Amino acid sequence: MSIYNPPAGWFKAPTGAERLWVGLALTWCIIMSLAMPYWHFYGKQNSTGESYRVSVADYGARVQQFVESNTVGTEQGVPIVEIAPGGDGYLLARMWAFYPIIKLKKGQTYRLHISSLDLQHGFSLQPLNMNFQVLPGYDHVLTITPTSSGIFSIICNEFCGIGHHSMTGRIIVED
Amino acid sequence: MATRDPNGKHPIQKLMDNPWLLLVLGIVIPTVSYTIWGWIELWLVPTATLP
């Protein structure tokens, strides 16, 4: 509320160029709003939002079981774990690493589970720049089909403490 | 398009001249669309089976 009331009839409906400008801005807002659901279904890059409630202990144990039964090698002491095509794989985020290294085959579809053991982290797949939140207590499932082979880096893009800058991981995609 | 009522006030002016209604709308809309919707989403998260 202002100290002095404006005079009665202060509102002037937009006319002419102002009305055109407001109309264009509103139209663009509507187009961009519709683009979000459109790109979700046709862009095939966004998460479907599939997530489940899980305890940190249960998730940690499942990752360990996954690593023990699917390890195909190691790199600098980190196990390289291959997911069976069409199967479920488990990636764990914790201060300050992603564990284990995931190995995939190009063109195959996988369900990659991601969760955290301690606090909130960010999963940022580079150089594709696909980004997802990683939360303790929630199992976020990404259904992924790699379309190119190579070594892809995962970096944490949610500040998680003094070792945040060193929190990286790796996904290897083979032909 | 909005038209003036017989008293000559444009509907948008009537809205803007009502600070208490604006206050209520400013609290109710974000509470429902952010907070309550968020609570419902969290409440509906199923338990993981970890296949």
Backbone of each chain as ProteinMPNN parsed JSONL, in Angstrom:
{"seq_chain_A": "MSIYNPPAGWFKAPTGAERLWVGLALTWCIIMSLAMPYWHFYGKQNSTGESYRVSVADYGARVQQFVESNTVGTEQGVPIVEIAPGGDGYLLARMWAFYPIIKLKKGQTYRLHISSLDLQHGFSLQPLNMNFQVLPGYDHVLTITPTSSGIFSIICNEFCGIGHHSMTGRIIVED", "coords_chain_A": {"N_chain_A": [[0.843, -1.196, 0.0], [0.504, 2.181, -0.783], [1.496, 5.431, 0.518], [0.061, 7.571, -0.421], [-2.955, 7.3, -2.113], [-3.401, 6.29, -5.478], [-4.945, 8.276, -8.103], [-8.455, 7.777, -8.788], [-9.373, 5.409, -11.284], [-6.844, 4.935, -12.334], [-5.746, 2.886, -13.773], [-4.734, 2.019, -16.99], [-5.646, 0.196, -19.665], [-3.472, -1.763, -21.716], [-2.638, -0.57, -24.945], [-2.245, -0.49, -28.538], [1.174, -0.497, -29.486], [2.142, -1.335, -27.021], [0.286, -3.212, -26.192], [0.658, -5.092, -28.216], [3.284, -5.885, -27.634], [3.042, -6.997, -25.03], [1.348, -9.073, -25.707], [2.992, -10.587, -27.452], [5.026, -11.333, -25.668], [3.582, -12.874, -23.836], [2.661, -14.908, -25.517], [5.11, -16.086, -26.191], [5.883, -17.021, -23.686], [3.968, -19.033, -23.305], [4.623, -20.758, -25.419], [7.223, -21.572, -24.655], [6.629, -22.832, -22.261], [5.143, -25.015, -23.155], [7.15, -26.246, -24.548], [8.687, -27.537, -22.672], [7.327, -29.966, -21.616], [7.154, -31.138, -24.174], [9.858, -31.543, -24.932], [10.594, -33.269, -22.965], [9.322, -35.682, -23.647], [10.056, -36.1, -26.36], [12.724, -35.394, -26.628], [14.243, -37.267, -25.327], [16.224, -37.178, -23.344], [15.823, -36.532, -20.775], [15.262, -37.37, -17.322], [12.785, -39.756, -16.352], [11.853, -39.418, -13.918], [11.715, -41.564, -12.239], [11.776, -42.841, -9.126], [12.626, -44.118, -5.858], [11.994, -44.826, -2.404], [14.587, -45.525, -0.159], [16.734, -47.115, 2.236], [19.859, -45.897, 3.454], [21.672, -47.858, 4.294], [20.657, -50.23, 3.12], [20.912, -49.581, 0.405], [23.687, -49.224, 0.155], [24.553, -51.835, 0.747], [23.439, -53.209, -1.407], [24.843, -52.111, -3.557], [27.395, -53.045, -2.991], [27.007, -55.778, -3.264], [26.369, -55.85, -5.977], [28.811, -54.992, -7.071], [30.547, -57.039, -6.234], [29.59, -59.231, -7.667], [29.755, -58.543, -10.355], [32.164, -57.464, -11.213], [34.709, -56.665, -13.541], [37.263, -55.829, -13.723], [39.857, -53.566, -12.563], [40.637, -50.138, -11.868], [43.061, -48.05, -10.87], [42.564, -49.013, -8.328], [39.833, -48.873, -8.145], [36.91, -50.683, -8.661], [35.897, -51.92, -11.869], [32.802, -52.286, -13.225], [30.548, -54.285, -14.92], [27.403, -53.935, -16.391], [24.776, -56.179, -17.031], [23.289, -56.361, -20.264], [20.184, -54.753, -20.534], [19.804, -55.009, -17.878], [19.946, -54.149, -14.313], [21.94, -51.65, -12.844], [24.138, -50.306, -10.306], [25.032, -47.282, -8.948], [26.972, -45.404, -6.75], [27.121, -42.531, -4.766], [29.299, -40.678, -2.735], [31.002, -38.816, -0.157], [34.272, -38.525, -1.204], [33.552, -39.41, -3.943], [32.457, -41.211, -6.868], [31.171, -44.452, -7.113], [30.929, -47.783, -8.301], [33.267, -47.822, -11.131], [31.453, -47.755, -14.064], [30.621, -50.021, -16.647], [29.468, -50.188, -19.94], [27.596, -51.256, -22.874], [27.447, -50.004, -26.156], [24.358, -48.983, -27.542], [22.79, -50.735, -26.092], [20.209, -51.084, -23.604], [19.903, -49.896, -20.3], [19.14, -49.984, -16.762], [20.022, -47.642, -14.622], [20.75, -47.225, -11.335], [20.945, -44.659, -8.939], [22.222, -43.344, -5.975], [22.92, -41.737, -2.798], [25.313, -42.022, -0.136], [25.665, -40.327, 1.963], [25.255, -37.3, 1.898], [23.674, -34.68, -0.051], [24.479, -34.936, -3.458], [25.62, -34.111, -6.81], [24.958, -35.459, -9.977], [26.682, -35.254, -12.81], [26.981, -35.811, -16.089], [29.598, -35.887, -18.282], [31.11, -35.42, -21.557], [28.451, -34.829, -22.161], [26.771, -33.349, -20.632], [24.528, -33.981, -18.942], [22.397, -33.744, -16.223], [21.692, -34.624, -12.868], [20.079, -34.772, -9.678], [21.399, -36.211, -6.699], [20.35, -37.952, -4.009], [20.528, -38.872, -0.56], [18.751, -41.668, 0.702], [16.976, -41.857, -1.334], [16.386, -43.691, -4.264], [17.268, -43.117, -7.383], [16.292, -43.851, -10.599], [17.711, -44.169, -13.71], [16.866, -44.729, -16.981], [18.832, -45.733, -19.477], [20.333, -45.511, -22.731], [23.209, -45.877, -24.246], [24.463, -43.997, -26.939], [26.828, -43.539, -28.133], [30.256, -44.577, -28.154], [32.994, -44.643, -25.766], [34.886, -42.935, -23.17], [33.304, -41.633, -20.457], [32.992, -38.93, -18.248], [31.987, -38.496, -14.855], [31.017, -35.868, -12.883], [30.72, -34.249, -9.712], [28.319, -31.874, -9.237], [27.16, -30.518, -7.199], [27.781, -28.696, -4.454], [29.648, -30.327, -1.986], [31.309, -30.3, 0.177], [34.732, -30.186, 1.461], [36.189, -31.783, -0.267], [34.893, -31.669, -2.646], [35.664, -30.765, -5.233], [37.21, -32.809, -6.16], [35.613, -34.921, -6.619], [34.854, -37.327, -8.659], [33.812, -39.588, -11.295], [33.369, -42.425, -13.48], [32.146, -43.57, -16.611], [32.31, -46.188, -18.801], [31.878, -46.809, -22.179], [31.543, -49.306, -24.487], [31.933, -50.494, -27.891]], "CA_chain_A": [[0.0, 0.0, 0.0], [1.274, 3.421, -0.819], [1.03, 6.46, 1.459], [-0.98, 8.309, -1.129], [-3.667, 6.487, -3.079], [-3.422, 6.859, -6.829], [-6.27, 8.779, -8.45], [-9.385, 6.77, -9.299], [-9.25, 5.191, -12.727], [-5.427, 5.048, -12.709], [-5.31, 1.817, -14.666], [-5.0, 2.17, -18.424], [-5.388, -1.065, -20.364], [-2.486, -1.538, -22.778], [-3.153, -0.415, -26.319], [-1.244, -0.269, -29.583], [2.434, -1.24, -29.449], [2.293, -1.971, -25.712], [-0.563, -4.405, -26.215], [1.341, -6.053, -29.085], [4.462, -6.377, -26.916], [2.56, -7.876, -23.967], [0.821, -10.269, -26.367], [4.114, -11.395, -27.923], [5.703, -11.915, -24.504], [2.709, -13.921, -23.292], [2.689, -16.021, -26.469], [6.4, -16.762, -26.058], [5.82, -17.759, -22.412], [3.168, -20.245, -23.508], [5.407, -21.666, -26.276], [8.319, -22.157, -23.879], [6.037, -23.743, -21.275], [4.795, -26.242, -23.869], [8.39, -26.889, -24.998], [9.232, -28.386, -21.595], [6.822, -31.338, -21.746], [7.489, -31.668, -25.496], [11.233, -32.036, -24.952], [10.671, -34.415, -22.06], [8.904, -36.896, -24.345], [10.69, -36.29, -27.658], [14.168, -35.169, -26.559], [14.827, -38.512, -24.823], [17.42, -36.897, -22.551], [15.475, -36.197, -19.405], [14.831, -38.461, -16.464], [11.332, -39.884, -16.241], [11.506, -39.15, -12.524], [11.491, -42.821, -11.516], [12.586, -42.86, -7.902], [12.075, -44.94, -4.786], [12.52, -44.599, -1.06], [15.495, -46.614, 0.201], [17.616, -46.741, 3.343], [21.261, -45.788, 3.053], [22.319, -49.154, 4.546], [20.206, -51.184, 2.1], [21.487, -49.22, -0.89], [25.116, -49.524, 0.23], [24.726, -53.295, 0.67], [23.104, -53.636, -2.78], [25.961, -51.717, -4.422], [28.502, -53.965, -2.707], [26.642, -57.067, -3.885], [26.486, -55.627, -7.426], [30.237, -54.929, -7.395], [31.163, -58.356, -6.029], [29.152, -60.225, -8.649], [29.858, -58.087, -11.75], [33.432, -56.779, -11.479], [35.483, -57.217, -14.657], [38.616, -55.289, -13.674], [40.004, -52.438, -11.647], [41.456, -49.031, -12.366], [43.535, -47.302, -9.706], [41.942, -49.548, -7.122], [38.369, -48.773, -8.211], [36.408, -51.759, -9.51], [35.137, -51.642, -13.094], [31.685, -53.216, -13.095], [29.77, -54.328, -16.155], [25.985, -54.246, -16.205], [24.234, -57.041, -18.084], [22.352, -55.602, -21.107], [18.798, -54.832, -20.076], [19.757, -55.222, -16.433], [20.035, -53.039, -13.37], [23.26, -51.354, -12.299], [24.047, -49.448, -9.115], [26.11, -46.305, -8.782], [26.869, -44.831, -5.41], [27.837, -41.278, -4.562], [29.625, -40.405, -1.33], [32.134, -37.894, -0.061], [34.073, -37.692, -2.373], [33.78, -40.269, -5.107], [31.391, -42.051, -7.404], [31.665, -45.828, -7.004], [32.215, -48.065, -8.94], [33.304, -47.419, -12.544], [30.412, -48.535, -14.749], [30.967, -50.364, -18.034], [28.247, -50.445, -20.71], [27.775, -51.509, -24.307], [26.707, -49.054, -26.994], [23.107, -49.466, -28.144], [22.007, -51.541, -25.145], [19.465, -50.267, -22.629], [20.179, -50.27, -18.908], [18.526, -49.199, -15.681], [21.108, -47.245, -13.73], [20.272, -46.685, -10.058], [21.897, -43.728, -8.329], [21.846, -42.792, -4.67], [24.039, -41.212, -2.025], [25.468, -42.631, 1.193], [25.816, -39.362, 3.05], [24.498, -36.063, 1.718], [23.275, -34.428, -1.433], [25.505, -34.741, -4.475], [25.083, -33.879, -8.148], [25.493, -36.346, -11.013], [26.78, -34.502, -14.06], [27.668, -36.663, -17.062], [30.327, -35.058, -19.236], [30.783, -34.066, -21.999], [27.062, -34.688, -22.626], [26.142, -32.362, -19.765], [23.231, -34.399, -18.411], [22.565, -33.459, -14.798], [20.644, -35.13, -11.977], [20.336, -34.686, -8.25], [21.613, -37.489, -6.019], [19.943, -37.703, -2.625], [20.501, -40.036, 0.32], [17.383, -42.074, 1.044], [16.175, -41.987, -2.551], [17.006, -44.425, -5.361], [16.825, -42.497, -8.641], [16.591, -44.812, -11.671], [17.801, -43.6, -15.055], [16.874, -45.715, -18.061], [19.772, -45.126, -20.425], [20.806, -46.272, -23.895], [24.335, -45.112, -24.805], [24.432, -43.915, -28.407], [28.194, -43.422, -28.636], [31.207, -45.244, -27.27], [34.036, -43.768, -25.238], [34.978, -42.839, -21.714], [32.547, -40.456, -20.038], [33.287, -38.554, -16.87], [30.918, -38.003, -13.984], [31.524, -34.943, -11.868], [29.704, -33.787, -8.766], [28.076, -30.436, -9.443], [26.442, -29.973, -6.041], [28.874, -28.553, -3.49], [29.446, -31.354, -0.955], [32.346, -30.262, 1.207], [36.079, -29.743, 1.096], [36.727, -32.588, -1.37], [33.922, -31.625, -3.756], [36.309, -30.576, -6.544], [37.882, -34.038, -6.583], [34.621, -35.992, -6.678], [34.608, -37.696, -10.058], [33.552, -40.994, -11.572], [33.601, -42.741, -14.888], [31.332, -44.575, -17.291], [32.991, -46.633, -20.023], [30.94, -47.394, -23.151], [32.264, -50.022, -25.545], [31.132, -50.826, -29.089]], "C_chain_A": [[0.879, 1.247, 0.0], [0.699, 4.415, 0.187], [-0.122, 7.239, 0.839], [-1.653, 7.39, -2.145], [-3.581, 7.125, -4.466], [-4.827, 7.353, -7.162], [-7.155, 7.662, -9.006], [-9.233, 6.662, -10.814], [-7.821, 5.294, -13.209], [-5.014, 4.011, -13.743], [-5.702, 2.108, -16.095], [-4.649, 0.858, -19.109], [-4.415, -0.812, -21.512], [-3.141, -1.457, -24.156], [-1.97, -0.316, -27.278], [-0.015, -1.138, -29.423], [2.617, -1.954, -28.119], [1.492, -3.278, -25.658], [0.071, -5.507, -27.079], [2.511, -6.697, -28.343], [4.054, -7.349, -25.809], [2.043, -9.182, -24.574], [1.931, -11.179, -26.854], [4.813, -12.082, -26.759], [4.883, -13.058, -23.917], [2.718, -15.149, -24.194], [3.983, -16.818, -26.328], [6.461, -17.568, -24.765], [5.079, -19.074, -22.593], [3.948, -21.258, -24.347], [6.509, -22.35, -25.454], [7.798, -23.122, -22.818], [5.676, -25.069, -21.932], [6.048, -26.992, -24.326], [8.944, -27.831, -23.933], [8.658, -29.803, -21.648], [7.147, -31.954, -23.103], [8.882, -32.295, -25.482], [11.406, -33.221, -24.009], [10.358, -35.707, -22.816], [9.677, -37.141, -25.63], [12.206, -36.075, -27.64], [14.917, -36.401, -26.104], [16.123, -38.261, -24.061], [17.088, -36.694, -21.084], [15.065, -37.437, -18.624], [13.309, -38.519, -16.45], [10.88, -39.632, -14.806], [11.233, -40.406, -11.729], [12.387, -42.845, -10.281], [11.845, -43.598, -6.802], [12.721, -44.55, -3.46], [13.399, -45.802, -0.674], [16.35, -46.166, 1.384], [19.052, -46.728, 2.835], [21.962, -47.141, 3.216], [21.936, -50.171, 3.473], [20.85, -50.871, 0.754], [22.977, -49.558, -0.927], [25.379, -51.016, 0.086], [24.45, -53.793, -0.743], [24.228, -53.28, -3.749], [27.117, -52.695, -4.225], [28.255, -55.327, -3.357], [26.802, -56.996, -5.397], [27.956, -55.645, -7.849], [30.863, -56.321, -7.294], [30.786, -59.347, -7.139], [29.365, -59.794, -10.097], [31.184, -57.412, -12.099], [34.199, -57.478, -12.608], [36.915, -56.682, -14.669], [38.702, -54.191, -12.634], [40.808, -51.35, -12.343], [41.785, -48.147, -11.169], [42.787, -47.724, -8.439], [40.428, -49.492, -7.111], [37.843, -49.881, -9.115], [35.677, -51.233, -10.752], [34.057, -52.71, -13.157], [30.803, -53.134, -14.332], [28.321, -54.695, -15.826], [25.544, -55.146, -17.35], [23.246, -56.233, -18.919], [20.909, -55.827, -20.662], [18.666, -54.926, -18.57], [19.876, -53.944, -15.624], [21.478, -52.89, -12.891], [23.136, -50.338, -11.185], [25.279, -48.569, -9.007], [25.888, -45.596, -7.46], [27.682, -43.54, -5.357], [28.099, -41.106, -3.074], [30.783, -39.431, -1.313], [33.445, -38.698, -0.196], [34.43, -38.511, -3.601], [32.464, -40.853, -5.588], [31.954, -43.47, -7.491], [30.602, -46.774, -7.53], [32.282, -47.396, -10.31], [32.334, -48.343, -13.283], [30.842, -48.796, -16.201], [29.689, -50.783, -18.769], [28.601, -50.784, -22.149], [26.881, -50.547, -25.094], [25.454, -49.713, -27.572], [22.259, -50.326, -27.232], [21.32, -50.622, -24.134], [19.699, -50.811, -21.216], [19.313, -49.444, -17.964], [19.616, -48.905, -14.662], [20.517, -46.582, -12.477], [21.354, -45.78, -9.477], [21.357, -43.293, -6.974], [23.114, -42.367, -3.94], [24.102, -41.9, -0.663], [25.481, -41.605, 2.309], [24.944, -38.124, 2.861], [24.23, -35.828, 0.239], [24.485, -34.226, -2.338], [24.817, -34.446, -5.809], [25.759, -34.831, -9.129], [25.498, -35.553, -12.307], [27.616, -35.314, -15.033], [28.274, -35.773, -18.138], [30.961, -35.92, -20.321], [29.335, -33.884, -22.465], [26.307, -33.619, -21.859], [24.697, -32.729, -19.431], [23.35, -34.382, -16.889], [21.379, -33.945, -13.979], [21.063, -34.944, -10.529], [20.532, -36.089, -7.681], [21.359, -37.263, -4.53], [20.031, -38.97, -1.784], [19.05, -40.371, 0.67], [16.473, -42.223, -0.153], [16.991, -42.678, -3.636], [16.431, -43.854, -6.659], [17.252, -43.419, -9.783], [16.576, -44.096, -13.016], [17.793, -44.748, -16.048], [17.691, -45.117, -19.199], [20.126, -46.092, -21.55], [21.955, -45.475, -24.506], [24.296, -45.142, -26.334], [25.82, -43.699, -28.993], [29.132, -44.071, -27.633], [32.261, -44.243, -26.806], [34.059, -43.809, -23.721], [34.322, -41.528, -21.296], [32.831, -40.185, -18.56], [32.012, -38.174, -16.143], [31.581, -37.027, -13.022], [30.374, -34.558, -10.948], [29.527, -32.286, -8.97], [27.18, -29.853, -8.359], [27.465, -29.903, -4.914], [28.653, -29.455, -2.28], [30.58, -31.383, 0.055], [33.715, -30.007, 0.617], [36.677, -30.547, -0.062], [35.855, -32.575, -2.609], [34.595, -31.583, -5.125], [36.958, -31.861, -7.053], [36.896, -35.198, -6.753], [34.247, -36.289, -8.131], [34.315, -39.188, -10.161], [33.688, -41.227, -13.051], [32.582, -43.761, -15.369], [32.039, -44.91, -18.599], [31.948, -47.271, -20.941], [31.746, -48.017, -24.281], [31.339, -50.338, -26.709], [30.584, -52.238, -28.991]], "O_chain_A": [[1.877, 1.322, 0.716], [-0.433, 4.266, 0.648], [-1.131, 7.523, 1.485], [-0.969, 6.765, -2.957], [-3.678, 8.344, -4.607], [-5.8, 6.894, -6.563], [-6.661, 6.717, -9.62], [-9.005, 7.645, -11.518], [-7.578, 5.689, -14.349], [-4.061, 4.215, -14.496], [-6.86, 2.408, -16.383], [-3.486, 0.456, -19.131], [-4.503, 0.206, -22.2], [-4.078, -2.193, -24.465], [-0.835, -0.084, -26.861], [-0.118, -2.352, -29.246], [3.176, -3.05, -28.075], [1.959, -4.297, -25.15], [0.03, -6.687, -26.731], [2.706, -7.91, -28.417], [4.659, -8.412, -25.668], [2.271, -10.261, -24.028], [1.848, -12.398, -26.7], [5.154, -13.262, -26.839], [5.434, -14.094, -23.545], [2.774, -16.282, -23.717], [3.974, -18.049, -26.342], [7.02, -18.665, -24.739], [5.513, -20.111, -22.091], [3.951, -22.453, -24.05], [6.699, -23.562, -25.551], [8.452, -24.118, -22.51], [5.877, -26.13, -21.34], [6.026, -28.213, -24.476], [9.601, -28.818, -24.263], [9.426, -30.762, -21.718], [7.39, -33.157, -23.19], [9.076, -33.417, -25.948], [12.264, -34.076, -24.229], [11.049, -36.711, -22.644], [9.935, -38.297, -25.967], [12.9, -36.532, -28.548], [16.087, -36.579, -26.442], [17.04, -39.079, -24.137], [17.984, -36.686, -20.24], [14.585, -38.42, -19.19], [12.63, -37.495, -16.525], [9.685, -39.632, -14.511], [10.603, -40.353, -10.673], [13.612, -42.866, -10.393], [10.618, -43.694, -6.805], [13.832, -44.023, -3.411], [12.996, -46.952, -0.846], [16.656, -44.982, 1.521], [19.407, -47.455, 1.907], [22.761, -47.526, 2.363], [22.795, -50.895, 2.971], [21.284, -51.777, 0.042], [23.473, -50.106, -1.912], [26.309, -51.424, -0.61], [25.137, -54.691, -1.231], [24.533, -54.052, -4.658], [27.743, -53.123, -5.195], [29.161, -55.941, -3.92], [27.295, -57.93, -6.029], [28.305, -56.243, -8.867], [31.622, -56.729, -8.173], [31.59, -60.206, -7.502], [29.172, -60.608, -11.0], [31.312, -56.841, -13.182], [34.324, -58.702, -12.632], [37.7, -57.049, -15.544], [37.74, -53.921, -11.914], [41.558, -51.613, -13.282], [40.896, -47.572, -10.54], [42.431, -46.896, -7.6], [39.794, -49.998, -6.184], [38.304, -50.001, -10.25], [34.944, -50.246, -10.693], [34.359, -53.903, -13.144], [30.371, -52.054, -14.737], [28.056, -55.639, -15.083], [25.895, -54.905, -18.505], [22.44, -55.49, -18.359], [20.482, -56.96, -20.445], [17.557, -54.922, -18.036], [19.902, -52.833, -16.155], [22.146, -53.874, -12.574], [22.157, -49.594, -11.116], [26.411, -49.051, -8.977], [24.765, -45.239, -7.104], [28.806, -43.485, -5.856], [27.221, -41.361, -2.249], [31.463, -39.238, -2.32], [33.702, -39.522, 0.683], [35.482, -38.32, -4.212], [31.497, -40.974, -4.836], [33.1, -43.657, -7.901], [29.429, -46.572, -7.215], [31.474, -46.523, -10.626], [32.395, -49.564, -13.139], [31.357, -47.909, -16.882], [28.929, -51.622, -18.285], [29.74, -50.623, -22.585], [25.725, -50.312, -24.742], [25.493, -50.854, -28.031], [21.112, -50.623, -27.564], [21.797, -49.522, -23.851], [19.691, -52.02, -20.985], [18.826, -48.368, -18.31], [20.073, -49.79, -13.939], [19.879, -45.532, -12.549], [22.54, -46.108, -9.524], [20.191, -42.923, -6.842], [24.229, -42.606, -4.404], [23.08, -42.306, -0.11], [25.325, -41.959, 3.478], [23.984, -37.931, 3.606], [24.526, -36.674, -0.606], [25.391, -33.452, -2.029], [23.593, -34.522, -5.921], [26.98, -34.989, -9.114], [24.441, -35.219, -12.84], [28.818, -35.488, -14.832], [27.577, -35.014, -18.811], [31.325, -37.061, -20.04], [29.023, -32.88, -23.105], [25.334, -33.051, -22.355], [23.774, -31.932, -19.601], [24.294, -34.94, -16.33], [20.222, -33.717, -14.333], [22.249, -34.958, -10.202], [19.899, -37.042, -8.135], [22.057, -36.488, -3.876], [19.644, -40.042, -2.25], [18.231, -39.482, 0.903], [15.331, -42.661, -0.019], [18.135, -42.308, -3.9], [15.266, -44.076, -6.989], [18.434, -43.732, -9.921], [15.575, -43.499, -13.41], [18.629, -45.647, -15.963], [17.295, -44.123, -19.808], [20.207, -47.305, -21.357], [21.714, -44.496, -25.212], [24.116, -46.2, -26.938], [25.98, -43.678, -30.214], [28.855, -44.115, -26.434], [32.405, -43.155, -27.365], [33.36, -44.595, -23.082], [34.733, -40.451, -21.726], [32.898, -41.103, -17.743], [31.085, -37.61, -16.725], [32.602, -37.348, -12.415], [29.212, -34.543, -11.353], [30.489, -31.524, -8.883], [26.524, -28.831, -8.562], [27.965, -30.935, -4.466], [27.617, -29.375, -1.621], [30.786, -32.397, 0.722], [33.853, -29.662, -0.557], [37.566, -30.061, -0.76], [36.052, -33.377, -3.521], [34.171, -32.264, -6.058], [37.228, -31.987, -8.247], [37.307, -36.331, -7.004], [33.435, -35.592, -8.739], [34.548, -39.947, -9.22], [34.077, -40.329, -13.797], [32.206, -44.684, -14.646], [32.329, -44.025, -19.404], [31.219, -48.172, -20.525], [32.532, -47.342, -24.947], [30.123, -50.437, -26.545], [29.889, -52.694, -29.899]]}, "seq_chain_B": "MATRDPNGKHPIQKLMDNPWLLLVLGIVIPTVSYTIWGWIELWLVPTATLP", "coords_chain_B": {"N_chain_B": [[-11.501, -9.928, -23.599], [-10.886, -7.925, -20.68], [-13.416, -5.782, -19.341], [-14.641, -2.512, -18.449], [-16.476, -1.943, -15.416], [-19.805, -0.643, -14.508], [-19.101, 1.404, -12.735], [-16.811, 2.334, -13.752], [-14.35, 1.254, -13.216], [-11.562, -0.597, -14.149], [-11.258, -4.19, -14.328], [-8.688, -5.187, -13.683], [-7.61, -3.071, -12.303], [-9.276, -3.123, -10.095], [-8.43, -5.487, -8.917], [-5.733, -4.877, -8.382], [-6.057, -2.82, -6.597], [-6.719, -4.055, -4.301], [-5.158, -4.888, -1.712], [-5.199, -6.877, 0.291], [-6.387, -9.105, -0.865], [-4.441, -9.601, -2.784], [-2.337, -10.27, -1.094], [-3.29, -12.65, 0.066], [-3.525, -14.275, -2.239], [-0.842, -14.302, -2.986], [0.29, -15.825, -0.985], [-1.212, -18.214, -0.893], [-1.061, -19.366, -3.51], [1.795, -20.031, -4.038], [2.111, -21.712, -1.799], [0.384, -23.873, -2.248], [1.225, -24.753, -4.84], [3.958, -25.239, -4.609], [4.836, -26.047, -1.901], [2.767, -27.793, -0.76], [2.197, -29.464, -2.927], [4.781, -30.537, -3.219], [5.02, -31.959, -0.772], [3.048, -33.897, -1.212], [4.139, -35.251, -3.41], [6.473, -36.343, -2.204], [5.288, -37.997, -0.325], [4.143, -39.884, -1.952], [6.214, -41.398, -2.97], [7.321, -44.593, -3.813], [8.513, -47.6, -2.088], [11.837, -48.829, -2.537], [12.799, -51.719, -4.459], [15.169, -52.725, -5.259], [16.178, -54.499, -7.482]], "CA_chain_B": [[-10.703, -8.922, -22.875], [-11.6, -7.345, -19.542], [-14.115, -4.526, -19.631], [-14.899, -1.71, -17.243], [-17.813, -2.079, -14.845], [-20.531, 0.632, -14.592], [-18.44, 2.445, -11.942], [-15.661, 2.846, -14.501], [-13.075, 0.67, -12.788], [-11.112, -1.765, -14.899], [-11.107, -5.331, -13.414], [-7.306, -5.319, -13.179], [-7.439, -2.043, -11.274], [-9.954, -3.598, -8.874], [-7.541, -6.479, -8.299], [-4.518, -4.228, -7.868], [-6.428, -1.94, -5.485], [-7.131, -4.879, -3.156], [-3.898, -5.477, -1.228], [-5.409, -8.08, 1.11], [-6.574, -10.216, -1.798], [-3.122, -9.892, -3.362], [-1.559, -10.956, -0.06], [-3.791, -14.032, 0.177], [-3.111, -14.993, -3.45], [0.614, -14.441, -2.954], [0.646, -16.885, -0.038], [-1.895, -19.472, -1.207], [-0.603, -19.973, -4.768], [3.057, -20.764, -3.851], [1.984, -22.786, -0.802], [-0.238, -25.032, -2.888], [1.936, -25.258, -6.012], [5.305, -25.674, -4.254], [4.979, -26.771, -0.633], [1.836, -28.915, -0.595], [2.468, -30.389, -4.038], [6.019, -31.227, -2.862], [4.716, -32.947, 0.281], [2.309, -35.006, -1.826], [5.104, -36.009, -4.207], [7.322, -37.126, -1.294], [4.44, -38.993, 0.311], [3.791, -40.91, -2.932], [7.387, -42.145, -3.437], [7.236, -45.98, -3.342], [9.725, -48.185, -1.506], [12.69, -49.483, -3.531], [12.933, -53.177, -4.368], [16.58, -52.981, -5.588], [16.222, -55.802, -8.18]], "C_chain_B": [[-11.56, -8.297, -21.776], [-12.25, -6.022, -19.93], [-14.401, -3.8, -18.329], [-16.312, -1.98, -16.739], [-18.499, -0.72, -14.883], [-19.886, 1.756, -13.779], [-17.185, 2.979, -12.612], [-14.336, 2.255, -14.085], [-12.748, -0.567, -13.624], [-10.923, -2.93, -13.916], [-9.692, -5.477, -12.861], [-7.026, -4.255, -12.128], [-8.11, -2.491, -9.969], [-9.093, -4.624, -8.138], [-6.346, -5.79, -7.637], [-4.823, -3.302, -6.692], [-6.827, -2.717, -4.234], [-5.906, -5.586, -2.563], [-4.095, -6.745, -0.403], [-5.658, -9.306, 0.228], [-5.247, -10.607, -2.436], [-2.253, -10.641, -2.365], [-1.967, -12.43, 0.043], [-3.348, -14.854, -1.042], [-1.609, -15.271, -3.444], [1.086, -15.506, -1.98], [0.056, -18.227, -0.479], [-1.303, -20.139, -2.457], [0.755, -20.671, -4.59], [2.959, -21.874, -2.818], [1.414, -24.043, -1.437], [0.673, -25.616, -3.974], [3.373, -25.689, -5.708], [5.272, -26.584, -3.026], [4.062, -27.988, -0.571], [2.024, -29.945, -1.705], [3.741, -31.189, -3.742], [5.795, -32.281, -1.793], [4.008, -34.157, -0.313], [3.257, -35.885, -2.635], [5.973, -36.895, -3.312], [6.534, -38.272, -0.67], [4.171, -40.166, -0.627], [4.997, -41.719, -3.438], [7.315, -43.577, -2.913], [8.564, -46.476, -2.768], [10.505, -48.951, -2.573], [12.71, -50.988, -3.329], [14.37, -53.599, -4.656], [16.757, -54.34, -6.285], [17.651, -56.236, -8.531]], "O_chain_B": [[-12.775, -8.157, -21.912], [-11.716, -5.253, -20.729], [-14.401, -4.395, -17.251], [-17.23, -2.216, -17.526], [-17.866, 0.271, -15.249], [-20.089, 2.931, -14.084], [-16.566, 3.931, -12.137], [-13.29, 2.707, -14.552], [-13.576, -1.465, -13.775], [-10.478, -2.709, -12.79], [-9.514, -5.849, -11.702], [-6.292, -4.502, -11.171], [-7.581, -2.267, -8.88], [-9.03, -4.634, -6.908], [-5.996, -6.079, -6.493], [-3.942, -3.028, -5.878], [-7.224, -2.127, -3.23], [-5.648, -6.748, -2.875], [-3.221, -7.612, -0.406], [-5.197, -10.405, 0.535], [-4.957, -11.79, -2.609], [-1.513, -11.548, -2.744], [-1.126, -13.327, 0.099], [-2.863, -15.976, -0.902], [-1.165, -16.345, -3.85], [2.184, -16.039, -2.139], [0.737, -19.252, -0.443], [-1.069, -21.347, -2.458], [0.864, -21.837, -4.97], [3.653, -22.884, -2.939], [1.901, -25.147, -1.194], [0.874, -26.829, -4.029], [3.954, -26.442, -6.49], [5.638, -27.756, -3.109], [4.535, -29.103, -0.352], [2.012, -31.15, -1.454], [3.778, -32.394, -3.988], [6.327, -33.386, -1.895], [4.318, -35.298, 0.028], [3.192, -37.112, -2.559], [6.189, -38.066, -3.623], [7.049, -39.378, -0.508], [3.992, -41.299, -0.18], [4.825, -42.629, -4.249], [7.255, -43.779, -1.7], [9.605, -45.842, -2.945], [9.916, -49.637, -3.409], [12.648, -51.482, -2.203], [14.754, -54.722, -4.33], [17.409, -55.232, -5.743], [17.847, -57.301, -9.115]]}, "name": "protein", "num_of_chains": 2, "seq": "MSIYNPPAGWFKAPTGAERLWVGLALTWCIIMSLAMPYWHFYGKQNSTGESYRVSVADYGARVQQFVESNTVGTEQGVPIVEIAPGGDGYLLARMWAFYPIIKLKKGQTYRLHISSLDLQHGFSLQPLNMNFQVLPGYDHVLTITPTSSGIFSIICNEFCGIGHHSMTGRIIVEDMATRDPNGKHPIQKLMDNPWLLLVLGIVIPTVSYTIWGWIELWLVPTATLP"}
